[in-house]
Amino acid sequence: MFRKVLFPTDFGEFAGHVLTCLGDLRNAGLEEVVLLHVIDADELNQNLLASFYKIDEARLREIAQIKLKEYQQTLESKGIRVKAEIATGIPSNKIVRVAEAEGVSLIIGGTQRRRGEEEDKLDTTTARVIRKSKLPVLVIKLTEDEMAHPAECERFCGRLFSKVLFPTDWSDCAKATLAEVKKLRGVARQILVGHVMDERVLRHLDPKKIEEYRQNDLRRLDEVEKELRGLGFAVDTHLHVGHPAAEINRIADEQEASLVVIGKKGKTGLKEIIWGSTSEHLVRQSNRSVLVYYCCD
């Protein structure tokens, strides 16, 4: 299902480790990777104003070509076709435009997880790409241990689709995302379906109404479970009460999910600044990698 993917890279330590995961995406149908390095126009302009070490765009391109060649050889050794591109501009804008022009089925992003931190510092470029793109974005999250030990990193990548958590709020966006989850048939072994009854809403309801909603949610979860089991997935369902983003992340941690799959609604105008409070918090706070699908308005 992910035949052709775009991997934007800044050549940092994290990017090198993500190459391992790209090789394992062959199980999801990966055949071709478009490697992209974007020379940040803002940083370039600042460098040109410096009194020393004026690095022009041509020199940056030459350095990037050498590094992309190394990445290309690594992927080709795994039987993956590779196309390398270098662009100059605002990174998030270029990434989205190249992804659309190349007709990729997935954009790879990522961030390093640091133990003890309350909230991940989601890479600014990755956050902007998620907000702007209509294509799926896979945010790979690696721990310090996984980055320090190649064997752990390979183990992580090899089990990326082994236990997938699909949180649903029964919205049209969630239904569209469920349709994408079904396409993981043959790739994902187990699906966790979770729904969180928002306690902020329940506080204003009487106990009888709350129980009515709970029974309705259990029925819906049962319907989704039967539907997915009919496609050959192993399925577990979870119904929690609390703050949606926090509870979903708790389910992911307690059940040791390998990946969280969510949808995000498209926004226009000023509302584009926020691409969805629950989905944004999930991506930022999750200890697990997250696959974000775009849902039509």
Contacts in CASP RR format, 6 or more apart in sequence:
PFRMAT RR
TARGET T0000
AUTHOR 0000-0000-0000
METHOD contacts of the structure
MODEL  1
MFRKVLFPTDFGEFAGHVLTCLGDLRNAGLEEVVLLHVIDADELNQNLLA
SFYKIDEARLREIAQIKLKEYQQTLESKGIRVKAEIATGIPSNKIVRVAE
AEGVSLIIGGTQRRRGEEEDKLDTTTARVIRKSKLPVLVIKLTEDEMAHP
AECERFCGRLFSKVLFPTDWSDCAKATLAEVKKLRGVARQILVGHVMDER
VLRHLDPKKIEEYRQNDLRRLDEVEKELRGLGFAVDTHLHVGHPAAEINR
IADEQEASLVVIGKKGKTGLKEIIWGSTSEHLVRQSNRSVLVYYCCD
1 28 0 8 1.000
1 29 0 8 1.000
1 105 0 8 1.000
1 183 0 8 1.000
1 184 0 8 1.000
1 187 0 8 1.000
2 25 0 8 1.000
2 28 0 8 1.000
2 29 0 8 1.000
2 30 0 8 1.000
2 105 0 8 1.000
2 106 0 8 1.000
3 29 0 8 1.000
3 30 0 8 1.000
3 31 0 8 1.000
3 32 0 8 1.000
3 105 0 8 1.000
4 30 0 8 1.000
4 31 0 8 1.000
4 32 0 8 1.000
4 33 0 8 1.000
4 34 0 8 1.000
4 102 0 8 1.000
4 103 0 8 1.000
4 104 0 8 1.000
4 105 0 8 1.000
4 106 0 8 1.000
5 22 0 8 1.000
5 25 0 8 1.000
5 30 0 8 1.000
5 32 0 8 1.000
5 33 0 8 1.000
5 34 0 8 1.000
5 104 0 8 1.000
5 105 0 8 1.000
5 106 0 8 1.000
5 107 0 8 1.000
5 108 0 8 1.000
6 33 0 8 1.000
6 34 0 8 1.000
6 36 0 8 1.000
6 95 0 8 1.000
6 98 0 8 1.000
6 99 0 8 1.000
6 102 0 8 1.000
6 104 0 8 1.000
6 106 0 8 1.000
6 107 0 8 1.000
6 108 0 8 1.000
7 18 0 8 1.000
7 22 0 8 1.000
7 33 0 8 1.000
7 34 0 8 1.000
7 35 0 8 1.000
7 36 0 8 1.000
7 108 0 8 1.000
7 109 0 8 1.000
8 36 0 8 1.000
8 37 0 8 1.000
8 38 0 8 1.000
8 91 0 8 1.000
8 95 0 8 1.000
8 107 0 8 1.000
8 108 0 8 1.000
8 109 0 8 1.000
8 125 0 8 1.000
8 129 0 8 1.000
9 15 0 8 1.000
9 16 0 8 1.000
9 18 0 8 1.000
9 35 0 8 1.000
9 36 0 8 1.000
9 37 0 8 1.000
9 68 0 8 1.000
9 71 0 8 1.000
10 37 0 8 1.000
11 37 0 8 1.000
11 64 0 8 1.000
11 67 0 8 1.000
13 147 0 8 1.000
14 110 0 8 1.000
14 111 0 8 1.000
14 112 0 8 1.000
14 142 0 8 1.000
14 147 0 8 1.000
16 71 0 8 1.000
17 142 0 8 1.000
17 146 0 8 1.000
17 147 0 8 1.000
17 153 0 8 1.000
18 108 0 8 1.000
18 109 0 8 1.000
18 110 0 8 1.000
18 140 0 8 1.000
18 142 0 8 1.000
19 71 0 8 1.000
19 74 0 8 1.000
19 75 0 8 1.000
20 150 0 8 1.000
20 153 0 8 1.000
20 154 0 8 1.000
20 157 0 8 1.000
21 108 0 8 1.000
21 140 0 8 1.000
21 153 0 8 1.000
21 156 0 8 1.000
21 157 0 8 1.000
21 158 0 8 1.000
21 160 0 8 1.000
22 30 0 8 1.000
22 33 0 8 1.000
22 75 0 8 1.000
22 80 0 8 1.000
22 108 0 8 1.000
23 30 0 8 1.000
23 75 0 8 1.000
23 78 0 8 1.000
23 80 0 8 1.000
23 157 0 8 1.000
24 154 0 8 1.000
24 157 0 8 1.000
24 158 0 8 1.000
24 160 0 8 1.000
25 160 0 8 1.000
26 78 0 8 1.000
26 79 0 8 1.000
26 80 0 8 1.000
27 158 0 8 1.000
27 161 0 8 1.000
27 187 0 8 1.000
28 161 0 8 1.000
28 184 0 8 1.000
28 187 0 8 1.000
30 80 0 8 1.000
31 80 0 8 1.000
31 81 0 8 1.000
32 80 0 8 1.000
32 81 0 8 1.000
32 82 0 8 1.000
32 83 0 8 1.000
33 75 0 8 1.000
33 80 0 8 1.000
33 81 0 8 1.000
33 82 0 8 1.000
33 83 0 8 1.000
34 82 0 8 1.000
34 83 0 8 1.000
34 84 0 8 1.000
34 85 0 8 1.000
34 98 0 8 1.000
34 99 0 8 1.000
34 102 0 8 1.000
34 104 0 8 1.000
35 68 0 8 1.000
35 71 0 8 1.000
35 72 0 8 1.000
35 75 0 8 1.000
35 82 0 8 1.000
35 83 0 8 1.000
35 84 0 8 1.000
35 85 0 8 1.000
36 84 0 8 1.000
36 85 0 8 1.000
36 86 0 8 1.000
36 87 0 8 1.000
36 94 0 8 1.000
36 95 0 8 1.000
36 98 0 8 1.000
37 64 0 8 1.000
37 67 0 8 1.000
37 68 0 8 1.000
37 85 0 8 1.000
37 86 0 8 1.000
37 87 0 8 1.000
38 86 0 8 1.000
38 87 0 8 1.000
38 88 0 8 1.000
38 89 0 8 1.000
38 90 0 8 1.000
38 91 0 8 1.000
38 94 0 8 1.000
38 95 0 8 1.000
39 57 0 8 1.000
39 60 0 8 1.000
39 61 0 8 1.000
39 64 0 8 1.000
39 86 0 8 1.000
39 87 0 8 1.000
39 88 0 8 1.000
39 89 0 8 1.000
40 89 0 8 1.000
40 90 0 8 1.000
40 91 0 8 1.000
41 88 0 8 1.000
41 89 0 8 1.000
41 90 0 8 1.000
42 90 0 8 1.000
44 55 0 8 1.000
44 57 0 8 1.000
44 60 0 8 1.000
44 88 0 8 1.000
47 53 0 8 1.000
47 54 0 8 1.000
47 55 0 8 1.000
48 54 0 8 1.000
48 55 0 8 1.000
48 56 0 8 1.000
57 88 0 8 1.000
61 86 0 8 1.000
64 86 0 8 1.000
65 84 0 8 1.000
65 86 0 8 1.000
68 84 0 8 1.000
68 86 0 8 1.000
69 84 0 8 1.000
71 82 0 8 1.000
71 84 0 8 1.000
72 82 0 8 1.000
72 84 0 8 1.000
75 82 0 8 1.000
76 82 0 8 1.000
83 102 0 8 1.000
85 98 0 8 1.000
87 94 0 8 1.000
87 98 0 8 1.000
88 94 0 8 1.000
91 125 0 8 1.000
92 125 0 8 1.000
92 128 0 8 1.000
92 129 0 8 1.000
92 132 0 8 1.000
93 132 0 8 1.000
95 107 0 8 1.000
95 125 0 8 1.000
95 129 0 8 1.000
95 133 0 8 1.000
96 107 0 8 1.000
96 129 0 8 1.000
96 132 0 8 1.000
96 133 0 8 1.000
96 135 0 8 1.000
99 107 0 8 1.000
99 133 0 8 1.000
99 135 0 8 1.000
100 134 0 8 1.000
100 135 0 8 1.000
104 135 0 8 1.000
105 135 0 8 1.000
105 136 0 8 1.000
106 135 0 8 1.000
106 136 0 8 1.000
106 137 0 8 1.000
106 138 0 8 1.000
107 129 0 8 1.000
107 133 0 8 1.000
107 135 0 8 1.000
107 136 0 8 1.000
107 137 0 8 1.000
107 138 0 8 1.000
108 137 0 8 1.000
108 138 0 8 1.000
108 140 0 8 1.000
109 123 0 8 1.000
109 126 0 8 1.000
109 129 0 8 1.000
109 137 0 8 1.000
109 138 0 8 1.000
109 139 0 8 1.000
109 140 0 8 1.000
110 123 0 8 1.000
110 126 0 8 1.000
110 139 0 8 1.000
110 140 0 8 1.000
110 141 0 8 1.000
111 120 0 8 1.000
111 121 0 8 1.000
111 122 0 8 1.000
111 123 0 8 1.000
111 126 0 8 1.000
111 139 0 8 1.000
111 140 0 8 1.000
111 141 0 8 1.000
112 141 0 8 1.000
112 142 0 8 1.000
112 143 0 8 1.000
112 144 0 8 1.000
112 147 0 8 1.000
113 120 0 8 1.000
113 141 0 8 1.000
113 142 0 8 1.000
113 143 0 8 1.000
113 144 0 8 1.000
113 287 0 8 1.000
114 120 0 8 1.000
114 143 0 8 1.000
114 144 0 8 1.000
115 143 0 8 1.000
115 144 0 8 1.000
119 284 0 8 1.000
119 285 0 8 1.000
120 141 0 8 1.000
120 284 0 8 1.000
120 285 0 8 1.000
120 286 0 8 1.000
122 139 0 8 1.000
122 283 0 8 1.000
122 284 0 8 1.000
126 137 0 8 1.000
126 139 0 8 1.000
127 280 0 8 1.000
127 283 0 8 1.000
127 284 0 8 1.000
129 137 0 8 1.000
130 137 0 8 1.000
130 139 0 8 1.000
130 264 0 8 1.000
130 275 0 8 1.000
130 283 0 8 1.000
130 292 0 8 1.000
131 267 0 8 1.000
131 272 0 8 1.000
131 275 0 8 1.000
132 272 0 8 1.000
133 294 0 8 1.000
134 266 0 8 1.000
134 294 0 8 1.000
135 294 0 8 1.000
136 180 0 8 1.000
136 291 0 8 1.000
136 292 0 8 1.000
136 293 0 8 1.000
136 294 0 8 1.000
137 291 0 8 1.000
137 292 0 8 1.000
138 289 0 8 1.000
138 290 0 8 1.000
138 291 0 8 1.000
138 292 0 8 1.000
139 283 0 8 1.000
139 289 0 8 1.000
139 290 0 8 1.000
139 291 0 8 1.000
139 292 0 8 1.000
140 160 0 8 1.000
140 289 0 8 1.000
141 286 0 8 1.000
141 287 0 8 1.000
141 288 0 8 1.000
141 289 0 8 1.000
141 290 0 8 1.000
142 153 0 8 1.000
142 156 0 8 1.000
145 152 0 8 1.000
146 152 0 8 1.000
146 153 0 8 1.000
146 156 0 8 1.000
147 153 0 8 1.000
159 258 0 8 1.000
160 258 0 8 1.000
160 259 0 8 1.000
160 289 0 8 1.000
161 184 0 8 1.000
161 187 0 8 1.000
161 188 0 8 1.000
161 189 0 8 1.000
161 258 0 8 1.000
161 259 0 8 1.000
162 188 0 8 1.000
162 189 0 8 1.000
162 190 0 8 1.000
162 258 0 8 1.000
163 188 0 8 1.000
163 189 0 8 1.000
163 190 0 8 1.000
163 192 0 8 1.000
163 255 0 8 1.000
163 256 0 8 1.000
163 257 0 8 1.000
163 258 0 8 1.000
163 259 0 8 1.000
164 181 0 8 1.000
164 184 0 8 1.000
164 188 0 8 1.000
164 190 0 8 1.000
164 191 0 8 1.000
164 192 0 8 1.000
164 257 0 8 1.000
164 258 0 8 1.000
164 259 0 8 1.000
164 260 0 8 1.000
164 261 0 8 1.000
165 191 0 8 1.000
165 192 0 8 1.000
165 194 0 8 1.000
165 248 0 8 1.000
165 251 0 8 1.000
165 252 0 8 1.000
165 255 0 8 1.000
165 257 0 8 1.000
165 259 0 8 1.000
165 260 0 8 1.000
165 261 0 8 1.000
165 288 0 8 1.000
166 177 0 8 1.000
166 178 0 8 1.000
166 181 0 8 1.000
166 191 0 8 1.000
166 192 0 8 1.000
166 193 0 8 1.000
166 194 0 8 1.000
166 260 0 8 1.000
166 261 0 8 1.000
166 262 0 8 1.000
167 174 0 8 1.000
167 193 0 8 1.000
167 194 0 8 1.000
167 195 0 8 1.000
167 196 0 8 1.000
167 244 0 8 1.000
167 248 0 8 1.000
167 251 0 8 1.000
167 260 0 8 1.000
167 262 0 8 1.000
167 282 0 8 1.000
168 174 0 8 1.000
168 177 0 8 1.000
168 178 0 8 1.000
168 193 0 8 1.000
168 194 0 8 1.000
168 195 0 8 1.000
168 224 0 8 1.000
169 195 0 8 1.000
169 196 0 8 1.000
169 244 0 8 1.000
169 278 0 8 1.000
170 195 0 8 1.000
170 220 0 8 1.000
172 295 0 8 1.000
173 263 0 8 1.000
173 264 0 8 1.000
173 265 0 8 1.000
173 295 0 8 1.000
174 263 0 8 1.000
176 263 0 8 1.000
176 293 0 8 1.000
176 295 0 8 1.000
176 296 0 8 1.000
177 261 0 8 1.000
177 262 0 8 1.000
177 263 0 8 1.000
177 293 0 8 1.000
177 295 0 8 1.000
178 224 0 8 1.000
180 261 0 8 1.000
180 293 0 8 1.000
181 188 0 8 1.000
181 191 0 8 1.000
181 228 0 8 1.000
181 261 0 8 1.000
182 228 0 8 1.000
182 231 0 8 1.000
184 191 0 8 1.000
185 231 0 8 1.000
185 232 0 8 1.000
185 233 0 8 1.000
188 233 0 8 1.000
189 233 0 8 1.000
189 234 0 8 1.000
190 233 0 8 1.000
190 234 0 8 1.000
190 235 0 8 1.000
190 236 0 8 1.000
191 228 0 8 1.000
191 233 0 8 1.000
191 234 0 8 1.000
191 235 0 8 1.000
191 236 0 8 1.000
192 235 0 8 1.000
192 236 0 8 1.000
192 237 0 8 1.000
192 238 0 8 1.000
192 251 0 8 1.000
192 255 0 8 1.000
192 257 0 8 1.000
193 221 0 8 1.000
193 224 0 8 1.000
193 225 0 8 1.000
193 228 0 8 1.000
193 235 0 8 1.000
193 236 0 8 1.000
193 237 0 8 1.000
193 238 0 8 1.000
194 221 0 8 1.000
194 237 0 8 1.000
194 238 0 8 1.000
194 239 0 8 1.000
194 240 0 8 1.000
194 248 0 8 1.000
194 251 0 8 1.000
195 217 0 8 1.000
195 220 0 8 1.000
195 221 0 8 1.000
195 238 0 8 1.000
195 239 0 8 1.000
195 240 0 8 1.000
196 239 0 8 1.000
196 240 0 8 1.000
196 241 0 8 1.000
196 242 0 8 1.000
196 243 0 8 1.000
196 244 0 8 1.000
196 247 0 8 1.000
196 248 0 8 1.000
197 210 0 8 1.000
197 213 0 8 1.000
197 214 0 8 1.000
197 217 0 8 1.000
197 239 0 8 1.000
197 240 0 8 1.000
197 241 0 8 1.000
197 242 0 8 1.000
198 242 0 8 1.000
198 243 0 8 1.000
198 244 0 8 1.000
199 241 0 8 1.000
199 242 0 8 1.000
199 243 0 8 1.000
200 243 0 8 1.000
202 210 0 8 1.000
202 213 0 8 1.000
202 241 0 8 1.000
205 213 0 8 1.000
214 239 0 8 1.000
217 239 0 8 1.000
218 239 0 8 1.000
221 237 0 8 1.000
221 239 0 8 1.000
222 237 0 8 1.000
224 235 0 8 1.000
224 237 0 8 1.000
225 235 0 8 1.000
225 237 0 8 1.000
228 235 0 8 1.000
229 235 0 8 1.000
236 255 0 8 1.000
238 251 0 8 1.000
238 255 0 8 1.000
240 247 0 8 1.000
240 250 0 8 1.000
240 251 0 8 1.000
241 247 0 8 1.000
244 278 0 8 1.000
245 277 0 8 1.000
245 278 0 8 1.000
245 281 0 8 1.000
245 282 0 8 1.000
245 285 0 8 1.000
246 281 0 8 1.000
246 285 0 8 1.000
248 260 0 8 1.000
248 278 0 8 1.000
248 282 0 8 1.000
249 282 0 8 1.000
249 285 0 8 1.000
249 286 0 8 1.000
249 287 0 8 1.000
249 288 0 8 1.000
251 257 0 8 1.000
252 260 0 8 1.000
252 286 0 8 1.000
252 287 0 8 1.000
252 288 0 8 1.000
253 287 0 8 1.000
253 288 0 8 1.000
257 288 0 8 1.000
258 288 0 8 1.000
258 289 0 8 1.000
259 288 0 8 1.000
259 289 0 8 1.000
259 290 0 8 1.000
259 291 0 8 1.000
260 282 0 8 1.000
260 286 0 8 1.000
260 288 0 8 1.000
260 289 0 8 1.000
260 290 0 8 1.000
260 291 0 8 1.000
261 290 0 8 1.000
261 291 0 8 1.000
261 293 0 8 1.000
262 279 0 8 1.000
262 282 0 8 1.000
262 283 0 8 1.000
262 290 0 8 1.000
262 291 0 8 1.000
262 292 0 8 1.000
262 293 0 8 1.000
263 279 0 8 1.000
263 292 0 8 1.000
263 293 0 8 1.000
263 294 0 8 1.000
263 295 0 8 1.000
264 275 0 8 1.000
264 276 0 8 1.000
264 279 0 8 1.000
264 280 0 8 1.000
264 292 0 8 1.000
264 293 0 8 1.000
264 294 0 8 1.000
264 295 0 8 1.000
265 275 0 8 1.000
265 276 0 8 1.000
265 295 0 8 1.000
265 297 0 8 1.000
266 272 0 8 1.000
266 275 0 8 1.000
266 294 0 8 1.000
266 295 0 8 1.000
266 296 0 8 1.000
266 297 0 8 1.000
267 273 0 8 1.000
267 274 0 8 1.000
267 275 0 8 1.000
267 276 0 8 1.000
267 297 0 8 1.000
268 297 0 8 1.000
274 280 0 8 1.000
279 292 0 8 1.000
282 290 0 8 1.000
283 290 0 8 1.000
283 292 0 8 1.000
END
